[in-house]
Amino acid sequence: MRSRSMLILYSSVVLVLIALLSWWVYFFTQQGKLLVVRATQAGAELTPEQAEAVRDAAARSMRMFLFEGGFLIALLLVGVYMIIRSMRREVLLHRQQRNLLSAVTHELKSPVASAKLYVQSLLLGRVKDEEKRKRYLEHTEEDLDRLDQMVERLLESARITTDRVQLSLEPLDLSDFARKTVADLTKRGDVEVEILTEENVPIVSDPSALETILSNLIANAIKYGGQPPRIQVQVSNNAGRAQLRVRDFGPGLQETRPERVFEPFVRGENELVKNRPGVGLGLYLVAELTRALGGSVRAQNAEHGTGFAVQVFLPLAPKA
């Protein structure tokens, strides 16, 4: 509200100054002629040369006024632009905070309520069958894992937002790192994984940040990769850059522009996305950590058939 009031006030001032400037422009265009007429009415007979000199002096005054007035108007317009940009950022921040509260509240309540129900059933002795007890404990562990992942994403997002990302760079083979990490991330659950890697794609990167990037990409692909989930991980040397590409074979992105998925708390608009857990921080973390590592990201619907793909580009290690 404060930004909007400032915008209205600033715009009013600009409009008043433009009106004044327009009036003074008209006045100066007529000043030379008016001075000559007034001098003639006062009984001063001006020669044609003198009348022309008066008109030239008036024209010089008008040019000076136009330059100074135009500069002032330009400064005011820049101020209005800055206020509009600040107001848009404030509105966006407010929307993000509202989305965060809504999403986090929902995401916290669901696994907490589920885990609490399983634990209460076990404590009250309602589950006699050993196999069922084991299944209840497994479901509880899954709920706790979900809570842990969400808290980690929120903490990582907070560290990135406050510019406290600490990187420890070391030489890595992206192909080898991807194969090992993907195997660890997908060993639990029914996931069909296809890994396509070139040999020896050397980079200098932070293993922890790279693992966070991969884990978020894999989790996102599994979440929207169909039933059962099918994903494809590809590592290659692309035009002098290391490329990590993770694709799912789900319905793809709909309604939302691909570049927007890297903004915090932004998720797709289709029913599949809305029915899946998440707060919209996974791909945001991917983008921010990739930029911190000197790379770039791109998202798009898969070229052939259904699916959605995210590409991470990182600098290759310099040759010795």
Rosetta blueprint (number, residue, H / E / L):
1 M L
2 R H
3 S H
4 R H
5 S H
6 M H
7 L H
8 I H
9 L H
10 Y H
11 S H
12 S H
13 V H
14 V H
15 L H
16 V H
17 L H
18 I H
19 A H
20 L H
21 L H
22 S H
23 W H
24 W H
25 V H
26 Y H
27 F H
28 F H
29 T H
30 Q H
31 Q H
32 G H
33 K H
34 L H
35 L H
36 V H
37 V H
38 R H
39 A H
40 T H
41 Q H
42 A L
43 G L
44 A L
45 E L
46 L L
47 T L
48 P H
49 E H
50 Q H
51 A H
52 E H
53 A H
54 V H
55 R H
56 D H
57 A H
58 A H
59 A H
60 R H
61 S H
62 M H
63 R H
64 M H
65 F H
66 L H
67 F H
68 E H
69 G H
70 G H
71 F H
72 L H
73 I H
74 A H
75 L H
76 L H
77 L H
78 V H
79 G H
80 V H
81 Y H
82 M H
83 I H
84 I H
85 R H
86 S H
87 M H
88 R H
89 R H
90 E H
91 V H
92 L H
93 L H
94 H H
95 R H
96 Q H
97 Q H
98 R H
99 N H
100 L H
101 L H
102 S H
103 A H
104 V H
105 T H
106 H H
107 E H
108 L H
109 K H
110 S H
111 P H
112 V H
113 A H
114 S H
115 A H
116 K H
117 L H
118 Y H
119 V H
120 Q H
121 S H
122 L H
123 L H
124 L L
125 G L
126 R L
127 V L
128 K L
129 D L
130 E H
131 E H
132 K H
133 R H
134 K H
135 R H
136 Y H
137 L H
138 E H
139 H H
140 T H
141 E H
142 E H
143 D H
144 L H
145 D H
146 R H
147 L H
148 D H
149 Q H
150 M H
151 V H
152 E H
153 R H
154 L H
155 L H
156 E H
157 S H
158 A H
159 R H
160 I H
161 T H
162 T L
163 D L
164 R L
165 V L
166 Q L
167 L L
168 S L
169 L L
170 E E
171 P E
172 L E
173 D E
174 L H
175 S H
176 D H
177 F H
178 A H
179 R H
180 K H
181 T H
182 V H
183 A H
184 D H
185 L H
186 T L
187 K L
188 R L
189 G L
190 D L
191 V L
192 E E
193 V E
194 E E
195 I E
196 L E
197 T E
198 E L
199 E L
200 N L
201 V L
202 P E
203 I E
204 V E
205 S E
206 D L
207 P H
208 S H
209 A H
210 L H
211 E H
212 T H
213 I H
214 L H
215 S H
216 N H
217 L H
218 I H
219 A H
220 N H
221 A H
222 I H
223 K H
224 Y H
225 G L
226 G L
227 Q L
228 P L
229 P L
230 R E
231 I E
232 Q E
233 V E
234 Q E
235 V E
236 S E
237 N E
238 N E
239 A L
240 G L
241 R E
242 A E
243 Q E
244 L E
245 R E
246 V E
247 R E
248 D E
249 F L
250 G L
251 P L
252 G L
253 L L
254 Q L
255 E L
256 T L
257 R L
258 P H
259 E H
260 R H
261 V H
262 F H
263 E L
264 P L
265 F L
266 V L
267 R L
268 G L
269 E L
270 N L
271 E H
272 L H
273 V H
274 K H
275 N L
276 R L
277 P L
278 G L
279 V L
280 G L
281 L L
282 G H
283 L H
284 Y H
285 L H
286 V H
287 A H
288 E H
289 L H
290 T H
291 R H
292 A H
293 L L
294 G L
295 G L
296 S E
297 V E
298 R E
299 A E
300 Q E
301 N E
302 A L
303 E L
304 H L
305 G L
306 T L
307 G L
308 F E
309 A E
310 V E
311 Q E
312 V E
313 F E
314 L E
315 P E
316 L E
317 A L
318 P L
319 K L
320 A L
